[in-house]
């Protein structure tokens, strides 16, 4: 298990002095009712909101309160945190109960988002406020650079469509490729295909609309990465 956690710490950019905090941050309630990441998640949620709020306040000096609020919401919402969790490969390290493992909990948006918040809380307890802030800003650097008072008002599908249209590129094609569970607790897997780029992006959500938005957001992130090259 140690080599795996070493690899995860490299992704996080933080080596824990107290490895038990890292283990706890990765433990879902389904694996242990007494020793799980819920309290760390509570702490991390508060820290994340504060760190992102300060960063936005400093970098967008002309933004109104409403614009700052919308920008923060776009950065700290569950879908964005789940994307970070996927980028970190957290699903490979989570401790889940048997039921969650069978139902694909390692890729469930809410579980990944909670784990990211728990990791923030764990880093704070392990190394303090300054280190925690540095790690969070590093994780969110690309997204902080990409958010603006205007872009925060647009949902990912709209933003992706406008981006492609401005470049005279064919619009994306969305397709539901799987539905898990029974209503009203279904999970939808949606594929977003960018034909001209020959790329596909798959995301999940509790509704088709949310899954499409998550897939569109993944496509936007990929396109932004191509621009940076």
C-alpha positions in Angstrom: 0.0 0.0 0.0 2.9 2.4 0.7 4.1 2.7 -2.9 0.5 3.6 -4.0 0.3 6.3 -1.3 3.8 7.6 -2.3 2.5 8.0 -5.8 -0.7 9.7 -4.6 1.4 12.1 -2.5 3.4 13.0 -5.6 0.2 13.9 -7.4 -1.0 16.0 -4.4 2.3 17.8 -4.1 2.4 17.0 -0.3 4.1 14.3 1.7 2.3 13.7 4.9 4.1 13.7 8.2 1.1 11.9 9.7 0.2 9.2 7.1 -2.9 8.3 9.2 -4.5 11.6 8.2 -4.1 10.7 4.5 -5.6 7.2 5.1 -8.5 8.8 7.0 -9.2 11.3 4.2 -9.5 8.4 1.7 -11.9 6.4 3.9 -15.6 6.7 2.9 -18.4 6.2 5.4 -19.4 3.0 3.7 -16.0 1.5 4.8 -16.2 2.6 8.4 -19.0 4.4 10.3 -16.7 5.5 13.1 -13.4 6.3 11.3 -14.2 8.0 8.0 -13.5 11.3 6.2 -16.7 13.1 7.0 -15.2 15.4 9.6 -12.1 16.2 7.5 -14.5 16.9 4.6 -16.3 19.5 6.8 -13.0 21.2 7.6 -11.8 21.1 4.0 -15.0 22.6 2.7 -14.6 25.6 4.9 -10.9 26.0 4.0 -11.5 25.6 0.3 -14.2 28.3 0.3 -11.9 30.7 2.1 -8.8 30.1 0.0 -10.7 30.4 -3.3 -12.6 33.5 -2.1 -9.4 35.3 -1.2 -7.7 34.4 -4.5 -10.7 35.6 -6.5 -10.9 38.9 -4.5 -7.2 39.6 -5.1 -7.2 38.7 -8.8 -10.5 40.3 -9.9 -10.4 43.7 -8.4 -13.2 45.1 -10.5 -15.6 42.1 -10.1 -18.9 42.7 -8.2 -19.9 40.7 -5.2 -22.3 38.7 -7.4 -19.7 37.9 -10.0 -17.2 36.8 -7.3 -19.9 34.6 -5.8 -20.6 33.0 -9.1 -17.0 32.5 -9.9 -16.4 30.9 -6.5 -19.4 28.6 -7.0 -18.1 27.4 -10.3 -14.8 26.5 -8.8 -15.9 24.8 -5.5 -18.9 22.9 -6.7 -19.0 19.2 -6.6 -18.5 18.7 -10.3 -15.3 20.7 -10.3 -14.0 18.9 -7.2 -14.9 15.5 -8.8 -12.9 16.4 -11.9 -9.9 17.2 -9.7 -10.4 13.9 -8.0 -10.3 12.1 -11.3 -7.2 14.0 -12.4 -5.5 12.9 -9.2 -6.6 9.3 -9.7 -8.3 9.3 -6.3 -10.6 6.4 -7.2 -7.7 4.0 -7.1 -7.0 4.9 -3.4 -10.4 5.2 -1.8 -11.5 2.8 0.9 -15.1 1.9 0.2 -17.6 -0.6 1.5 -18.6 -3.6 -0.5 -21.8 -2.0 -1.7 -20.1 1.2 -3.0 -17.4 -0.9 -4.7 -20.0 -2.9 -6.6 -22.0 0.2 -7.7 -18.9 2.0 -8.9 -18.5 4.4 -6.0 -14.8 4.9 -6.9 -16.0 7.1 -9.8 -19.1 8.6 -8.2 -19.0 12.4 -8.4 -20.1 13.0 -4.8 -17.6 10.6 -3.3 -14.7 12.0 -5.3 -15.6 15.6 -4.4 -15.9 14.7 -0.7 -12.5 13.0 -0.8 -10.9 16.2 -2.3 -12.3 18.3 0.5 -11.2 15.8 3.1 -7.7 15.9 1.7 -7.6 19.7 2.0 -8.6 19.3 5.7 -6.0 16.6 6.2 -3.2 18.7 4.7 -4.2 21.6 6.9 -4.0 19.5 10.0 -0.7 17.9 8.8 1.2 21.0 7.8 -0.8 24.1 8.6 -2.6 27.0 6.8 0.2 28.2 4.6 1.0 24.8 3.1 -2.7 24.0 2.7 -3.3 27.2 0.8 -0.3 26.6 -1.4 -1.5 23.1 -2.4 -5.1 24.3 -3.1 -3.9 27.2 -5.2 -1.6 24.8 -7.1 -4.5 22.3 -7.7 -6.8 25.1 -8.9 -4.2 27.2 -10.8 -5.5 26.4 -14.3 -9.1 26.8 -13.3 -8.5 30.1 -11.5 -6.7 31.4 -14.5 -9.6 30.4 -16.8 -12.4 31.8 -14.8 -13.7 35.3 -15.3 -16.7 37.4 -14.3 -18.3 36.7 -17.7 -17.4 33.0 -18.1 -18.7 32.2 -14.7 -22.2 33.1 -15.9 -22.2 30.5 -18.6 -22.8 26.8 -18.1 -20.2 24.4 -19.6 -22.4 23.2 -22.5 -23.0 26.8 -23.6 -19.4 27.8 -23.1 -18.2 24.8 -25.2 -20.8 25.5 -27.9 -19.7 29.2 -28.2 -16.1 28.2 -28.2 -16.5 25.8 -31.1 -18.8 28.1 -33.0 -16.3 31.0 -32.8 -13.7 28.7 -34.4 -16.3 27.4 -37.0 -15.9 23.8 -35.7 -18.7 21.3 -35.6 -20.8 21.2 -32.4 -20.3 18.4 -30.0 -22.4 15.3 -30.0 -23.8 14.0 -26.7 -24.9 10.4 -26.1 -26.1 8.5 -23.0 -24.0 5.3 -23.0 -25.1 3.8 -19.7 -27.6 4.2 -16.9 -26.9 2.7 -13.5 -29.3 2.0 -10.7 -33.1 2.6 -10.3 -35.0 5.8 -10.3 -34.8 8.2 -8.5 -31.2 7.3 -7.6 -29.9 6.7 -11.1 -26.5 7.6 -12.4 -26.1 8.5 -16.1 -22.9 8.1 -18.1 -22.7 10.5 -21.1 -20.2 10.7 -23.9 -19.4 14.1 -25.5 -17.7 13.7 -28.8 -15.7 16.4 -30.6 -15.6 15.0 -34.1 -13.1 17.4 -35.6 -10.7 16.7 -32.8 -11.4 13.0 -32.8 -11.8 13.1 -29.0 -14.4 11.7 -26.6 -15.1 12.7 -23.0 -17.2 10.5 -20.7 -18.7 11.8 -17.5 -21.3 10.8 -15.0 -24.1 12.6 -13.1 -27.4 12.0 -11.3 -29.3 13.3 -14.4 -28.6 13.3 -18.1 -28.3 17.1 -18.0 -25.7 17.1 -15.2 -23.8 14.3 -16.9 -23.7 16.3 -20.2 -22.5 19.4 -18.3 -19.7 17.4 -16.7 -18.7 15.9 -20.1 -18.7 19.4 -21.7 -16.6 20.7 -18.8 -14.1 17.9 -19.4 -14.0 18.8 -23.1 -13.4 22.5 -22.3 -10.5 21.6 -20.0 -8.9 19.5 -22.7 -9.3 22.3 -25.3 -7.7 24.8 -22.8 -4.8 22.4 -22.3 -4.3 22.2 -26.1 -4.2 26.0 -26.2 -1.4 26.0 -23.6 0.8 23.8 -25.6 
